[in-house]
């Protein structure tokens, strides 16, 4: 245990040195190219080429894998701390816009597959596992939260009652509109569209269009007719 803690402290020191020295150099001053070279020493895997804009923050980068052709824009935060088994994986061609926060908690795996685009100010958080498929589009100010507070005991403060962490799956080719919230335990089927501002509390079948709070399916992309509420 002491060896693990010592190793974690050394890794964090190396991270801080790399980020402090090279993390804020503007891209126009070759900052992105320098980060491509230096950050290979701190990541579990870093593809080529990768564009990392200045101001991007990493925590526990030894548990973060980044594929080829990934773009990370200013003020993105990737936090893999909290457990030795945590992992954040960004596959080839993933694009993450400004101010996106992706964070693990305990024993969390967050996998974002090829060519998925995440717009500004999105939050993606464990501790449940999160799998986002290929070529998804997630609009600004959306939240994907693989946890839910337990509140069954009216006497004990909710803070101390723990959380559920069933996990979230968003299958390939899904589009989440502006301000969508996905709650723990949900699977969104392939090819689905979730309307702006929706709160998804239960599974969405493949190729569905869902809107509202809570989200309900209003039609299928494979049929012309509207689907009755609750189907």
C-alpha distance (Angstrom), angle and dihedral (degrees) to the residues before:
residue distance angle dihedral
X1 . . .
X2 3.80 . .
X3 3.82 90.0 .
X4 3.82 90.2 52.1
X5 3.78 91.8 50.6
X6 3.79 91.7 47.8
X7 3.81 91.2 48.7
X8 3.82 90.8 48.8
X9 3.81 90.8 51.4
X10 3.82 91.3 50.6
X11 3.81 91.0 49.1
X12 3.79 91.7 48.9
X13 3.81 90.6 49.1
X14 3.82 90.6 52.3
X15 3.80 89.2 48.5
X16 3.78 93.3 51.1
X17 3.79 92.5 47.8
X18 3.82 92.4 50.8
X19 3.81 94.4 44.7
X20 3.82 94.2 43.3
X21 3.79 94.0 49.4
X22 3.80 100.3 38.3
X23 3.82 108.3 12.1
X24 3.80 97.6 86.3
X25 3.79 101.5 40.6
X26 3.83 105.9 119.1
X27 3.79 115.7 -113.7
X28 3.81 90.1 -122.1
X29 3.82 87.7 64.0
X30 3.82 92.3 55.9
X31 3.79 90.1 -92.6
X32 3.81 93.8 138.3
X33 3.81 92.3 52.3
X34 3.79 92.6 47.4
X35 3.80 91.1 50.0
X36 3.81 89.6 50.7
X37 3.79 88.5 58.8
X38 3.80 102.3 37.9
X39 3.80 99.3 39.7
X40 3.82 91.2 60.3
X41 3.78 86.7 78.3
X42 3.82 94.0 60.6
X43 3.83 106.0 35.3
X44 3.78 127.5 83.0
X45 3.82 85.2 -131.1
X46 3.79 133.0 -9.1
X47 3.79 119.0 -172.8
X48 3.78 129.3 -147.8
X49 2.90 128.8 -79.1
X50 3.81 102.3 16.9
X51 3.81 124.0 165.7
X52 3.80 113.2 -146.4
X53 3.77 113.3 175.6
X54 3.80 121.5 -149.0
X55 3.79 118.2 -83.5
X56 3.82 96.3 38.5
X57 3.81 113.0 141.3
X58 3.80 127.5 -150.7
X59 3.79 128.8 -173.0
X60 3.81 120.7 -169.8
X61 3.80 91.2 0.6
X62 3.81 91.2 176.1
X63 3.83 84.8 77.4
X64 3.82 94.6 48.7
X65 3.82 123.0 91.7
X66 3.80 121.2 -168.1
X67 3.80 122.7 -171.0
X68 3.79 132.2 -149.0
X69 3.80 122.0 -61.3
X70 3.80 95.5 13.5
X71 3.83 119.0 156.6
X72 3.80 121.2 -153.2
X73 3.79 114.4 -178.1
X74 3.80 131.3 -157.0
X75 3.81 119.9 -51.0
X76 3.80 96.5 8.0
X77 3.81 110.5 152.3
X78 3.82 123.2 -154.4
X79 3.81 112.1 -174.9
X80 3.82 117.8 -177.3
X81 3.79 97.5 163.1
X82 3.80 125.4 119.4
X83 3.81 104.3 69.2
X84 3.84 137.2 28.0
X85 3.83 90.1 -122.7
X86 3.79 95.4 54.2
X87 3.79 116.1 121.4
X88 3.79 136.9 179.6
X89 3.80 114.1 -166.7
X90 3.81 124.5 -173.0
X91 3.81 111.5 -172.6
X92 3.81 127.1 -148.0
X93 3.80 116.2 -56.8
X94 3.81 97.9 12.0
X95 3.82 113.2 153.0
X96 3.80 120.2 -159.0
X97 3.79 116.9 -173.7
X98 3.81 129.6 -150.5
X99 3.81 124.9 -50.2
X100 3.79 96.1 8.6
X101 3.82 112.6 153.8
X102 3.82 118.2 -156.3
X103 3.78 114.3 178.8
X104 3.78 140.5 173.4
X105 3.78 124.5 -156.2
X106 3.81 117.3 -179.3
X107 3.81 123.8 -7.1
X108 3.83 92.1 -19.3
X109 3.79 130.9 162.6
X110 3.79 118.7 -168.2
X111 3.81 115.0 -173.4
X112 3.81 122.0 -176.1
X113 3.79 111.6 -175.0
X114 3.80 133.8 -144.5
X115 3.82 123.1 -46.1
X116 3.79 95.5 -4.9
X117 3.81 115.2 153.4
X118 3.80 122.5 -147.6
X119 3.81 116.4 -169.1
X120 3.84 126.5 -145.1
X121 3.80 124.5 -61.8
X122 3.81 97.5 16.3
X123 3.81 119.1 149.4
X124 3.82 121.9 -152.0
X125 3.80 115.4 -179.0
X126 3.82 141.1 172.9
X127 3.00 158.3 -179.6
X128 3.81 85.5 148.5
X129 3.80 116.6 64.6
X130 3.81 116.4 -94.0
X131 3.80 124.8 -156.7
X132 3.81 119.3 -174.7
X133 3.79 114.5 -175.3
X134 3.78 135.3 -138.1
X135 3.81 124.6 -59.2
X136 3.80 95.3 2.5
X137 3.81 121.5 156.2
X138 3.79 118.5 -147.0
X139 3.78 114.8 -172.9
X140 3.80 127.9 -141.2
X141 3.81 123.4 -68.7
X142 3.81 94.1 16.4
X143 3.80 121.4 143.5
X144 3.81 129.0 -149.6
X145 3.80 109.3 -171.2
X146 3.82 119.7 -179.9
X147 3.78 93.9 -169.2
X148 3.76 138.6 65.3
X149 3.80 128.8 -165.8
X150 3.80 118.0 -116.0
X151 3.82 112.0 -130.6
X152 3.82 105.3 167.1
X153 3.81 95.0 120.2
X154 3.83 110.6 71.5
X155 3.83 91.6 -167.0
X156 3.80 101.6 49.8
X157 3.82 114.7 70.9
X158 3.81 110.4 -103.5
X159 3.79 88.2 -125.7
X160 3.82 89.7 69.3
X161 3.81 99.7 42.8
X162 3.78 96.1 81.8
X163 3.79 131.2 -131.8
X164 3.78 140.1 -91.7
X165 3.80 117.2 -122.5
X166 3.80 110.3 -172.9
X167 3.81 94.7 148.7
X168 3.80 136.0 -125.0
X169 3.80 131.7 -107.0
X170 3.80 123.4 -166.3
X171 3.80 107.9 -176.6
X172 3.83 127.4 -145.7
X173 3.81 124.0 -59.0
X174 3.81 98.7 14.2
X175 3.81 124.5 151.3
X176 3.80 119.4 -152.3
X177 3.80 113.0 -167.2
X178 3.79 127.8 -139.3
X179 3.80 114.9 -53.5
X180 3.82 98.1 3.5
X181 3.82 116.8 162.1
X182 3.81 121.1 -153.3
X183 3.80 115.5 -165.0
X184 3.80 131.5 -153.9
X185 3.79 119.7 -70.7
X186 3.82 96.5 24.0
X187 3.81 127.8 134.1
X188 3.81 117.5 -166.1
X189 3.78 110.7 -158.3
X190 3.78 125.5 -126.5
X191 3.79 117.4 -75.0
X192 3.80 95.9 12.3
X193 3.81 127.0 149.0
X194 3.81 120.6 -148.3
X195 3.80 114.7 -161.9
X196 3.79 123.7 -125.7
X197 3.80 115.4 -77.1
X198 3.81 95.2 11.2
X199 3.81 121.1 148.1
X200 3.80 109.9 -146.9
X201 3.81 112.2 -152.9
X202 3.81 101.2 158.6
X203 3.80 139.5 33.1
X204 3.79 119.2 -66.9
X205 3.84 117.0 -148.6
X206 3.81 119.7 -124.6
X207 3.82 118.1 -79.5
X208 3.80 93.4 14.2
X209 3.79 131.4 143.3
X210 3.81 110.5 -143.0
X211 3.81 130.5 -179.2
X212 3.78 140.2 168.2
X213 3.78 142.7 43.3
X214 2.94 105.6 -45.7
X215 3.79 93.2 20.7
X216 3.79 117.7 -114.5
X217 3.77 129.9 -175.5
X218 3.80 111.6 -107.9
X219 3.79 100.0 174.2
X220 3.77 146.1 -8.7
X221 3.79 122.6 -114.4
X222 3.80 88.2 -138.5
X223 3.83 94.8 57.3
X224 3.80 136.7 49.4
X225 3.79 97.1 -140.6
X226 3.79 125.1 86.0
X227 3.79 116.0 -109.3
X228 3.78 114.9 -124.9
X229 3.79 116.5 -107.6
X230 3.79 111.4 -89.5
X231 3.84 96.0 22.9
